[in-house]
């Protein structure tokens, strides 16, 4: 009896949430900012390369002449500043924060540009973390931005929910890897986006294959790619595959992601930015 009652309550809560106007929770951007497009980068699990995809998409946008910004919303595991070789700290005014800028002009806000020691762990509870991410939107002077990418922590917890409710997210990119669990992981991310009335713009499969530098043959080390069939199953129109590439890894580790020279995401980017 109690199980049925609990299930009934849950269904009622789910229905009420789905009928809520999510946009009514949006927060105003900083008064000195004008952000034209916001794209979230998500996944259902960690370690699949969200930060890599966020960084590569931002680099592409910047190269195409778009004024570009990144919010590193992964408060407990920030990696965007390191990828861009950013070591300086953000400055502030009396009531606002000024983002740091990468070598090629990408604006970045991350917890690591605010704390004194970037190796110190952030031991905060969920609501505090979510509040910090919200402030990256409301308290940072972004200026005029054509496209902003939000690198979110994995899963469907407080921070993704806060971003979806507080920011005018135009759509999300789902990042995955070629493994058996991927369909379940993607399903979670897609279903959350659906509940929040946010379109899924594209699906990126990271670590998709390894291309032999000698014979150029592609080897699917982690199993057959499923990106196209999964995209088809969920009606996702745009897909891309990023290989395992030692040069890419070296550039990220050296903080030189803006020096990456590849075409893996070129067509994907063009489709996403037009959506």
C-alpha positions, -999 to +999 in steps of 0.1 A: +000+000+000+028+024+010+047+016-022+017+025-043+012+057-024+049+066-027+048+059-064+017+080-068+032+109-050+063+106-072+043+106-104+024+137-092+056+155-084+071+146-117+040+158-135+040+191-116+077+196-123+072+190-160+043+215-161+064+242-144+076+271-166+114+265-162+122+299-177+104+316-148+135+307-126+160+324-149+183+349-134+193+382-150+228+383-165+252+409-151+240+444-161+272+450-180+269+418-200+251+407-232+253+370-239+236+360-271+239+322-270+244+297-242+253+261-248+257+235-221+280+206-223+268+176-203+272+139-197+255+113-176+289+101-161+324+115-154+356+109-174+341+111-209+357+144-219+332+172-213+359+197-205+378+187-237+347+192-259+339+225-242+374+237-247+376+226-284+342+241-292+353+274-276+385+274-295+366+269-328+342+296-320+370+320-312+388+311-344+357+319-364+356+354-350+329+349-324+334+366-290+335+335-268+333+326-231+333+296-209+317+290-175+335+261-157+306+248-137+324+217-125+332+234-091+347+203-074+367+192-105+376+223-125+399+217-154+393+245-180+420+269-167+446+242-169+437+233-205+441+270-215+473+275-194+456+301-173+474+308-141+463+344-133+434+351-109+402+369-116+399+405-105+369+422-090+351+455-086+330+465-057+300+443-068+312+423-098+339+398-110+360+403-141+367+370-159+402+359-169+411+359-206+430+332-224+459+339-247+437+341-277+409+361-261+384+335-247+368+347-214+368+321-186+353+319-152+362+290-129+365+283-092+403+278-099+407+315-109+392+325-076+409+303-050+445+310-039+457+274-043+441+255-072+451+222-057+429+227-026+397+207-027+364+225-027+345+208+001+310+224-003+275+210-001+254+209-033+233+241-027+265+261-020+281+248-052+250+255-072+249+291-058+285+297-069+277+286-104+247+309-105+270+338-094+293+331-124+263+342-145+249+370-124+281+386-109+306+383-137+311+412-162+311+392-194+306+422-218+293+413-253+295+376-259+284+358-290+285+323-276+291+309-241+298+273-233+290+259-199+311+229-188+289+211-164+297+184-138+285+149-147+251+136-138+217+152-132+222+168-098+222+203-083+245+221-107+230+210-140+195+217-126+207+252-115+222+259-149+191+248-167+168+269-145+190+300-140+206+305-174+189+310-207+204+278-221+197+275-259+206+238-261+231+212-249+258+190-263+259+155-248+294+139-245+299+102-244+323+073-251+320+041-270+311+017-242+281-005-235+268+017-207+267+047-230+230+043-241+218+044-205+241+074-197+229+093-227+193+085-219+196+101-185+210+133-200+185+135-228+156+129-205+167+156-181+170+180-210+135+170-221+120+176-187+137+210-186+124+218-222+160+223-235+169+209-269+198+185-274+218+200-302+243+172-307+262+142-295+300+138-294+317+105-289+351+110-273+379+084-274+361+070-304+390+054-321+428+054-325+443+062-359+477+044-365+502+072-374+520+048-398+492+030-418+464+054-409+441+025-401+414+033-374+412+010-345+381+011-322+399+003-290+369+007-266+345-010-289+323-003-319+311+033-322+275+037-313+272+075-317+251+074-349+227+048-338+221+064-304+217+098-321+191+083-344+173+067-315+169+100-298+164+122-329+197+140-324+207+155-357+244+163-352+272+140-342+310+140-341+338+116-331+370+126-314+399+100-315+424+091-290+453+114-299+485+117-280+493+151-294+460+164-282+467+150-248+501+167-247+486+201-257+459+199-230+485+189-203+507+218-214+478+243-213+480+249-250+446+237-262+443+268-284+471+253-305+451+222-314+450+217-352+423+193-361+390+191-381+372+166-358+345+191-347+345+215-377+313+203-394+297+196-360+304+231-348+289+247-379+257+227-374+255+235-337+261+272-339+233+276-365+208+257-344 
